[in-house]
Amino acid sequence: ETGVTQTPRHLVMGMTNKKSLKCEQHLGHNAMYWYKQSAKKPLELMFVYNFKEQTENNSVPSRFSPECPNSSHLFLHLHTLQPEDSALYLCASSPMEREGPQYGWYFGPGTRLTVT
Amino acid sequence: GQSLEQPSEVTAVEGAIVQINCTYQTSGFYGLSWYQQHDGGAPTFLSYNALDGLEETGRFSSFLSRSDSYGYLLLQELQMKDSASYFCAVGDNQGGKLIFGQGTELSVKP
């Protein structure tokens, strides 16, 4: 247990569906991140939030829409996804956006997404 | 561009020592980190090097040479539970971003 939880753990959705992924941490961290992990590829940073403000959008398609209502919760809203979007979506948190590396990012277990 | 290179697979036997190398090419550098990920699990933080040299944490050690843009993770007294994927990651953007390598799958055999 890392202190970061993600729901659901598994999700199968059609290309026309709308779904949301949820991430929650109660570590007192102020920075939260979405990463995409595809097989045999590096983890790809998608979005960064620091004190609820988005500070990084790594050229992510608009069919992925993040939301951070407070420092403890992060959502990823999904709509009209493509089969190539099937991957493990990982949420992470760190104390602050620029004070994280030496303390480690805390990752959730991920949501395994399959787009059919 | 930004890239980190590490071997895709390494195999070793229980009790042995294994070294996983990582070379990086990034626009900024704010430390080299290592993460472990078991199948189906969350990546977990192992170590961090900001300065050149060796950092030791129990059976695991991590080394950094900034002049060579190179680092490694050393695992000693290997155990079966060490079978996992190991990722190196470089802090970029003043530490605000972690850029990951593609991961090294370590298999520990009896």
Chai-1 contact restraints between the chains, C-beta under 6 A:
chainA,res_idxA,chainB,res_idxB,connection_type,confidence,min_distance_angstrom,max_distance_angstrom,comment,restraint_id
A,T2,B,A42,contact,1.0,0.0,6.0,A-B,restraint_1
A,P42,B,F100,contact,1.0,0.0,6.0,A-B,restraint_2
A,P42,B,G101,contact,1.0,0.0,6.0,A-B,restraint_3
A,P42,B,Q102,contact,1.0,0.0,6.0,A-B,restraint_4
A,L43,B,F100,contact,1.0,0.0,6.0,A-B,restraint_5
A,L45,B,K97,contact,1.0,0.0,6.0,A-B,restraint_6
A,E97,B,G96,contact,1.0,0.0,6.0,A-B,restraint_7
A,R98,B,Q94,contact,1.0,0.0,6.0,A-B,restraint_8
A,R98,B,G95,contact,1.0,0.0,6.0,A-B,restraint_9
A,R98,B,G96,contact,1.0,0.0,6.0,A-B,restraint_10
A,P101,B,Y30,contact,1.0,0.0,6.0,A-B,restraint_11
A,P101,B,G31,contact,1.0,0.0,6.0,A-B,restraint_12
A,P101,B,S33,contact,1.0,0.0,6.0,A-B,restraint_13
A,P101,B,Y48,contact,1.0,0.0,6.0,A-B,restraint_14
A,P101,B,G91,contact,1.0,0.0,6.0,A-B,restraint_15
A,P101,B,G95,contact,1.0,0.0,6.0,A-B,restraint_16
A,Q102,B,Y48,contact,1.0,0.0,6.0,A-B,restraint_17
A,G104,B,F45,contact,1.0,0.0,6.0,A-B,restraint_18
A,W105,B,L98,contact,1.0,0.0,6.0,A-B,restraint_19
A,F107,B,A42,contact,1.0,0.0,6.0,A-B,restraint_20
A,F107,B,P43,contact,1.0,0.0,6.0,A-B,restraint_21
A,G108,B,A42,contact,1.0,0.0,6.0,A-B,restraint_22
A,P109,B,A42,contact,1.0,0.0,6.0,A-B,restraint_23
